[in-house]
Amino acid sequence: MQMRNKKFLGMLACASLLSVIATVTSQAPRAFNSKQVEAATNSVGARQLGVDVASYQSSNVANMAAAGSQFAIVKVSEGTNYRNPKASAQIQSAINNNMMPMAYHFATFGANSTSAAAEAQYAVASAKALGLPSGSYIACDWESGQGNQINAGKDASATAILAFMDQVKQAGFQPLLYSGAYLLNNNINTSTILAKYPNSLWVASYATAGRIDTPNFAHFPSMDGVAIWQFTDNWRGLNVDGNITLLPLSYNSATTQAPVTPSTTNNSSNQTTNSSTATDSNLNTEAAAANNKTTTASSSEQKTTKQVMHKAFVYDKNGKRVGTKAIGAYTYVTVLGGIVKMHGKSYYKIGENEYIVLGNVDGTNRTLSHNAYVYNNKGVRVYTPTLRKGMSLATYGSRMKINHKMYYRINKNRYVKVANF
């Protein structure tokens, strides 16, 4: 279901990603160094990890900072009549947790330059009202969804996007352009964008569906002018988009957009934020039960926050369902202790004599027997890279019927046909 507070990840790279796997620009050297650095609220170095959040994430981003996020890009607005009700708290939480705050606006202007300028003015006003520091970055999120017209021509689209970015620049902020790799390559004249605003692209492209903890630069979508790469929509199992900077980013009240030479990515600032992050030789992990760290239940009952990914009925200590009581999908719960076995099934304890099936939280690992496409909850294909035969995926809950066909959920509003497993 399309929601006004959700940033859609439609039209990401498909074949274009696979065709450039072996080609990485000087912006994206393959080495991914792991070195602890101290976060700052007004700057972030190259090769630093961060998140982007909207109203369906928590107002408190402390857990993301604890996981290694050095920056947070907060959705502030959409069109000319929506503001993220959590944005102010999210921006302040980022600052309080030593994360550099940035913002994005979900565009609905398509290729209309007049509307683009109006939306930019609304985005700037929203960012200011919600507490974004002057001089920081505001990205134009230009993709399919919410009626945004993406097929009006590369030049016309670029012209409208520039009208948006110009307004952002005039207001004292630094403009960025977010979109999927497919759209940036096929629906927008990005050379026009980069001629005026060098290194201003924030590109989304995922190596695979599901959880990815560490960006693998073998899958970087080779293109010029990339400042930030969004490499997953489920970073470290937090169900939040994961990003990595390709270049150092910073702001102050007098900051201006200026070219940054690619050589800046090859110096000692090529660091990552978390000492537990491995080099890019470590392949992407999936959101499987085996990847979730749990502890054996004890008298102290260690508490862990987890997100329910499929409607979960509540059971008692004997494994019997407690009436119709259930936890809704995408709700966060506090797990007490570790895995609890009852009648051959695995559960998590979430309260006094209350348990939910583990598979609704951590998922069940399944292996694809055929290449598979990804669909939304309307049964409409979502243009992410094709999932390949032999790939292991975490599926959440039982199979679901969409338009008379059976699917497994693999992420928020993302489904794969049961017949492909």
N, C-alpha and C positions, 0 to 999 in steps of 0.2 A: 504494500500500500504506500502510495506517495504521501509524505507528510511534509508540512511546511517547515518543520524544524530539522529535516534530514537532508544532508548533503549527499546527492546521489553520485554513485560511482559508475555511471553508464559509459559505454563506448570506450573502454580501456583498450590497450594494445592487444591485437590478436596475432595475425601472421606477421605483422610488422615487428613485433617483439621477437618472435622466434628467428626472424631473418637477420637480426642484428646482435644475437647473443654473443658472438665472438668479436664484435666491434665495439670498443669503448673509447670515447673521446678522451682528450687530455684533461677534460674536466673530471673524469671519473676513473682514475687509476685503480687497478684491481686490488692493490694491497689495502686492507682495511685494518689499520692499526688499532690496538686496544690499549688506551692509556687514560687513566683517571684525570679529569680536569675539573676545575671548580666552575660552577655555573655562575652566570651574571644575568641581571635582569635587563640589561640594555645591549648585550652583545652575545654572540655565539660563534664559535670557530667552525672551520670546515670539518666535515665528517662527524657532526654531532647529531644525536638522535632527538626526536621531538614528536609531538602529537598534534592532531587537530581535533577540536571538540565542538559539539553543538548541544542543543537542549536535551537530547536523549542521553548525554553523559552527565555525570555528577557535577554539582557546583564546586566540589572540592577535588582538585587535581593532585593532591598530595601523593596518592598511590602511584600516579604516573611519574612524578618526580622521583619517588623512591625506586622505581623500576629503571631509572636512568634518563628520563626525558629532560632535556636542557631548554626546550622552548615549547610554547603552546600557541597554536593558531586557533583563535576562537571565532566561531560564527557570530557575527553581530547583527546581520540583517539579510533581508531578501526582498527583491522588488522595491516597492516604495511604501509598504504598509506592514512589514513584519520585523520585529526585533526579538532576538533570542532572550527570553526572560531570565536565563541563567548566565548571560554573558558577563555582566558586571561582576558577579561572584567568581566566575571562572578566571577572568582577567586578574582580579585581586588575589585569588588563590595562587595563580601562576607566579605573580610577583612575590608573594609571601614564601613561596617554595623555591625562590631563586631561579625561576624559569623566565626566559625572555618572552614577553607577550606580543603577539601579532594578531591580526584579525582577517576574516574573509567575509565576503558578501556573495550570496547566491544570486547570479544574474538571471533576469528574465527578459532582457531587452533584445536578444537575438542579434540582428544586424541594424537596429534602429539607433543611430547616433544620438538623437535628441533624448530618447528614453534612457540611453546609456548614461548621459550626463546627469539626468535627473536621479537615476539610481545611485550614481556615484556620490552626489550631494547628500542623498539620504544615508548612504553608507558612512560617509564622513561624519555627519551629524550624529548618527547612532554610535559610532566608535568613540567620539568625544563624550557623548552623554554616558556611555557605559564604562568610561575610565581608561581607554587605551591611551598610553603615553604619546604625546606629540612627537612626530618624527618616526614612529614605528611603521610597520608594513601593513598595508591593506591589500589583500588579494581579490581580484575579480574571479569568482568561481563560475566559469562559463562551460556548461555541459548540457546534456539533455535532461529534461524533467521540468516540471512546473510551467510548461508551455514555452520554454525557451527554444526559439527557432535556430537550429544549427545547420540548416542546409540552404542558406541564402547567398552562399558564395564566399570564397576565402577572403577576397579583398574587402567586400562589404562588412563581413564579420570583424575583420581586423580593424577596420576604420571605426566601427562602433566600440570595440574594446579599447582602442586608443582614446576615444572620447571619455570613456570611464576613467582610464588611467591618468589622463591629463587633469581631470578634476581632483583626483586623489593627490597628485603631485602639487597642484596649486594650493591645496589645503594644508600642505606641510607634512604630508605622509609619503611613504615610499610605495609605489604601486608594484604589484605582482600579478601575473596571470596564471590561474590554475585551470588545468583540464587534463583529460586522459591523453596518453601518447597518440592514440588513433586520431582524435580530433585535432590535436596540435599539428599533426602531419598532413591531415587530409581536409580539414574544414576551416582552418585559419591560416592566413599568410603570416606566419610567425617571423619571417625575415623583416617584415614591416614593423612588427612589434619591437623586435630586438634592435632595429636601427635606431629607434628613439629611446628605448629602455633596455640597455644591454643587461644580460644575465638576470632577466626578470621572470623566468619561467619556473613554475612549480608543477611538475609533471607527475601524473599518477600512472603507474604501470606495475602489475603484480606478476611475479613468476608463477604463482599458483594460487588457487583459492585456499582459504583457511589460514590458520595461525602461521605467522613468520616472525621469528624473534630477531634475526640478524639479517641485514640486507646483503644479498649476494650480487656483487657487481658484474658477474657474468650475465645477469639479466637486466642490466641497466639499459634503458631505451635510448640508444645513442642519438643525440641531437645537440645542437649548439644552444647556449644561453640558459642552461638549467642551473638554478640556484638551490632548489629543493626537490628531492625525489620522494614521493609517497610510494612506499614499496609494499604495504599491506593494509588491510582494514581490520586486522586482528593482531595487534602487536603484543607479544608476550602474554597472550591469553587474556588481555584486558578488554577486548572488543572495542578497541579504539584504533583509529588510523595511525600507522607508524610512518615517520618521515626521517630523512637524513639530509643534512645540508651538504651541498657540493662546494660551497664557497663560504667564507666568513660573512656574517651579517651583523649589523649594529645600527644603532640610531642614537641621536640626541636631538635637541630642539632645533639644531641647524643642519640636520642631515639632508643631503641631496642624493639623487640617483646618479651614480657615476659608473663608468665601465670598470670591471674588475678583471684583470688578466688571468688566464687559466693557470699561470704559474703559481698563483696563490694557493692552489690546491696541492702543490707538491712540496710544501715546506713543513716545518715542524708542527704546524697547527693541525695537521691531519690526524686528529685524535677522536676517540669516541668517549662516551660519557660514563660508561659503567664498567668496572673492572671485571665483571662476569661476562662481558661481551666477547665472543671469540672472533678470530679472523674470518675472512670470507671463504676460507676453505671449509668452514662448518656450513653444511647445507641447511636449508630452511626446514624448520620443524613443523609438524602438524599439530592441530589441537586435539590430540588423542589423550585418552585417560592415562596412558603410560607417561606422558610428558608433564602431568600435573603433580606437583609435589604435595604429598599428604603425609600425615604422621599418625601413628597408632594412637587411638584414643587413650587418654590417661585421666587421672583425677583432676589435673589442671586444665584439661580440654582446650588445647591450643585453638585459637580462633583464626579463621581464614575467610576473607571475603571472596565470593565467587558469584558468577552470573548464571542464572538459569536460562538455558538456551531453548527450552521446549517446555510447554505447560507441564508442571510436575505436581501430581497428586501427593498428598501428605499421608504417611503411614505411621502406625504406632510401633512400639518396640517388638511386637510380635509379627510385624510384616503385614498387618491388616490395614486397609485404607480407612482413613478417618473421614467418613461421610463423603461430602463433595469438596472438602477443603483442598485447595490447590494453590500453587505459586505460579503466577503468570510468566510467560516467556519474557526474557530480557530484564527480569527483576533481580536485583542483587540480594544475596542472602549471606548470613554469617554461618559458616560451617564450624561445628564444634568437634574438635578432635579430627580423626582420620576416617578411613573407609570402614564401614560397618557391614558385616556379612549377615544376611538373614535369608534362610531357605535357598541358598545358592545364588542370591542376587546381592549386588553391591549398592549400598545406600550412603548418604551423608546425613548426619544428625544436624538439625537446624534449630532445635528447641527442646524443651522438656517433653520427652516421649513423642517427638516429631521427627520424621525422617523422609527424605525424598530420594528417588532412584538416581544413582550416580550418572547414568547415561543421559539424563536430561540436563546435566550440568557440564560434564567433561566430554561427553560424546562417546560413541562406539566406533572403533577403527574399522573401516571397510576398504577393500581394494577394488578399483575399477577393472572390470573385465572388458570394457569397450571405451573408446574415446567418448567424452561426454561434454555437453554444453551445460551452461548454468542458466537458471531461470529465476524470475521473481515469483511472488505469490499469486500472480495472475496467469502464470504459465507462459509469460512472454520472455523470450531469450534475452539475457543480459550479456553484452559484448565484452566478456573477459577472455583471456587466453583459454583455448580449448584444454580441458583436462584430459590427460593422456592415459591410455590403457596401462595398468600396472601401478598407477599412483594410489597412494594410501590417503584416505580422507576420513576426518571425524564427522560422523552423522549424529544428529541430536534427536532423541526421542524415537517414536515409532513412525512408520511410513504415513504419508499424508496424501489425500486425493486432491488434485488440482485439475479442473477441466477433464475429469474422467480418466486421468492418468495418475499413477502413483509416484511420489517423490520422497526423497529424504532431505531434510533441512541440513545445510552445511555451514550456514552462517546467518546473520540477520537478513531476512528477506532474500535468501539465496538457496536454491534448491537444485538437486540433480535427480534425474529419473532413476527409479529403483532398478529398472531393466539394465542399467549400465553397470551394475555391481554384480 
